[in-house]
């Protein structure tokens, strides 16, 4: 185990690319499974590097429903937000 760690340290740092991406998806981001059926839309910005990414933005709920046993719940509002790390 110590040999592996020493070998990794001798190789130097892993590849670390810079990130500068903007992802725009106004709709058609689907979350399905375990009783959930929802559609989201929004924008994300990925910055920083592969080793330390920074994600800013979020997605808003377009439509959604949740099925619990015999009850169906319609979801009318929702937001998934990412803040810089």
C-alpha angles and dihedrals in degrees: 000000000000091000091056092050092048090049091051092049092050092053094061130228122337122253109289115189123190116246127216108156133146115197117196120187111162090187144333099081100134127198112192136164142071092044097313124117112171140149123211136184136186146096137287131191118206114197138154119051139304090261094048110020122184117208119193127174137042151220130257124213114253096180137337149166136193123207115205113180102300097343125093117203119194112213112215102175135030142142132194110200132187121198127196114275 
